[in-house]
Amino acid sequence: MLVLLPPSETKSAAGDGPPLDLAALSHPELDGVRKGLLDELVELAGDLPASRAALGVSERQDAEIARNAALWTSPTAPAITRYTGVLYDALDVRSLRGAAAARARERLAIGSALFGLVHAGDPIPAYRLSAGSSLPSGGTLAARWRPALEPVLAGVDDLVVDLRSGSYAALARVPGAVTVNVLAERPDGSRSVVSHHNKSHKGALARLLVQSRAEPQDAGGVARIARKAGLTVERRGAHLDLVLPA
């Protein structure tokens, strides 16, 4: 099983690994797009107004642009600890021990606007680039990534549980992936998509999936892991709805 997570805008500045080496990352077939984006971001960082416009940041976030200027020279950290925020707080990968920690390294991957697809242990620097960024060279990031990334994801032999948000899922589709929505159910039975706490619940589900020794083969197997933990899950083909009280 491969649990595909979204990245986060917030990233830890920590890291004591060597500078970025594309050869150290999984899926070398993505290196052409990776290198093009890395070089473009480094060059763009020399023009603060253009960087702010492309990345959608303000003057108060110029430190994010400085990170991009140092992409090839700054220390790296494992991808799973580089990303921070609500989903990663709920996942809390640092607290996992033993076999669960090993499964986290094997099962977790992140869909990235800069690197395409990285696995938990891949060493990456802190950076700023989101799926909706508009770089001066033109074209959407989805248009750049889809031709290279979709064949990689299609070639994954394991069941993929795709927890990415819409903008990152648009970078490349995953045939046959299990997808998950988080719904809030009111006392009258009406439901709505959870927005504010959606990331937290997906992070908690990802934690359940790496803690489990089971190797699910389809959405039903994923649902069984969640239900065993006391969650309410409804299945429609390869799609799961995680239903929570409003």
N, C-alpha and C positions, 0 to 999 in steps of 0.2 A: 504494500500500500504506500502511495505517495500522497502526502497531505500538502496541498499547494496553498500557501498563505499569500495574502497581499503584503506589500511592504508598508512602511509608515513614513510620513513626512519627517517625523522626529527620529533622530539617530543618535546613538551614544558617540561621544567624542573619544571614548577610551579606545585603546588598542596598543599592543606592543609587538605586533607581527611585522614582518618585513614589508617594504613597499609593494604595491600591487604588481603581481606577475600573472598575466592572463593564463599562462601555462599551469598555474595552480588552481584554476577554476574548473568546475565540471563543464562538460559540453563544449569542447573547443570549436565545434562547428559554428558557434555563435560569436567567435572572436572577431570576425570581420566587422560586424555591426557594433560590437562592444568598443573596439578600438576607434572606429569612426566617431562614435558619440563621446568617448573619453577625450579625444583630441579636440573635438569641437567645444566641449565644455571648458577645457583648460584655456583655449584661445578666447572664448567668449568672456571668461572671468576677467580679462584685461579691460573690458568695457563695462563699467558698472551699470550705467543706464540700460544698455542693451541686455545685460544679464538679468536685471530686475524685471524687465518687460517679458523676457522669454520664460523665466522661471516663476513669474507671478509672486515676487517677493517685494518687500518695501525696503527703504534705506535702513531700517532697524534690523534687517536680516542680512546685512552685508557679510556677516560672518559665514553665512551659508555659501555665498559666492567665493569667499576665501577658501573654503573647503574644496570647492571645485578647482580652484587654481592649483591645488596641491594634490590632485588625484593620483598622480604617478609617483609622488614622493612621501606622502603621509603614511603613518603606520596603519596596518590592517588589523581586523578582528574577525572572528567567525561570523558569518552572516546572521546566524540566529541570535547572537548577542549584540550585533550592530544596531538592529532595529529596536525601537522602544515604542511606548504608547499603550493604549488600552488593550489591544489584542495581545500584545506581547507580555503585558503585566498579567493577564489572565492565564496565558500559557505558562508563564513562570518557569522557563526551561532550566534555569540555574538550580532550582530546588529538586529536580529529578535526580535520582540516584540509580546506580546499578544498571539492570537490564532496561529500565524505562529510559534512562539517559542514552543508552546505546540505541534504542529504537528511535528516539528523537533525532539522533544524528543520521539514522538511516531513512527515516520516513518523512522528515520535514524539508520542504523546499519553499523558496520565495520567488514570486514573479516580480521582476524588477524592470523599471523603465530604462535603467542604464545597463544592466547586465543580462537582461532577458530572463534567465532562470539560474538561480544559484541554490545550492544545497546547504544544509545547516552549517557544515564546517568550512565552506568556501571562504577564504580570507579576502575581505573587501574593505576599502576605506570608507569614511563618512563622505556623503555626497548630497547634492540637491538636484533632483530631476524627478518630476512626476509624470504619470501617463498622459496628462493633459497639457504638458509644457509644449510651447511652440518655438522651436529653435529657428534662428535666422536662415539656416540653409533650406528651410521649407519642408512641407510634407508633415504628416502626422507621425507620431512615434509608432502607432499601430501599422501604418503603411511600411515603415522600416522593418519592424520586427516580424510581422506576420509571415513573410516568405521564409525566413530562417527559423523562427521559433515554432511554428505549427508542425513542421516535420519532426522536430525534437520531441515535442509533447505527444505527437501521434505515435512515436516509437517507444514510449514508456510501456514496459511490459506489465507493470503492476496496476492495480486499480488506483485511479486518481480521484481524490476527494478535493474538489476545487472550491476553496473558500475565498477566492479573490473577489474584490469589489468589481463593479461593472466596468470601470475605465481600464482596469488591469486585465480583466477577462477579455476585453476587446483587443488586447495586444496579440492574442493568439487563442484559438479555440482548442479544446481538448476533447476529441471524440470519445463518447461513452463515459465521460467523467460524472461522478456523483456531485450534484450541486445542492446547496443548502440555503434556505431562507429562514429568518427568525421572525416569527409572528407573535403578536400580543393578542390574547383573547380576553374580551371584556365579559363581565357577568352575564350580559344579554346574548352572548354567543358570537357577537360580531368580532371581526379580526382586522388588524392592520399590521403592515410591515414595521418591524422595530428598526428605528434609525439610530437613535443616540447610543443605545447599549448593544447594537448589533455586533460590533467588533469584540466586545467583552465576551459575549456568548459564543462566538466563533472561536475565540482563543481558548475558552474553557472546553469546547468540543475537541479542538486539536489536542489539548492535553489528555483528554480521555482516550483519544485514538492512539497516542504514543504510549500511554500507560498500559493499554490492553495487550495481552499476548496473542489475541486473535488475529487472524489474517483474513479479513473480509474479502469476498470475491465480488460483491455487488452492493447496491444501496441497502438491501435488506440486512446484510452483515454489519454495515455501518450503523443502521438503525438499532440493531440488537445491542451493540456496545453502548449507545446512548441511553436506551431504555433500561439497561442493566444498572445504569447510574441514576435512575429515577427520572429521566427526562421524558417528556411527551413528544413523540416523533410520529409524523404521518408521512407515508411514502406514496409517491406517484411516479412509477417507473424509476428512472435514475435520479429523481429529484426528491429531496427530503425537506419537510417543513418542521422546524423546531418550534413548538407551540408553548408559550409562556403565559402565565396570568398577567393581565394588564394592571 
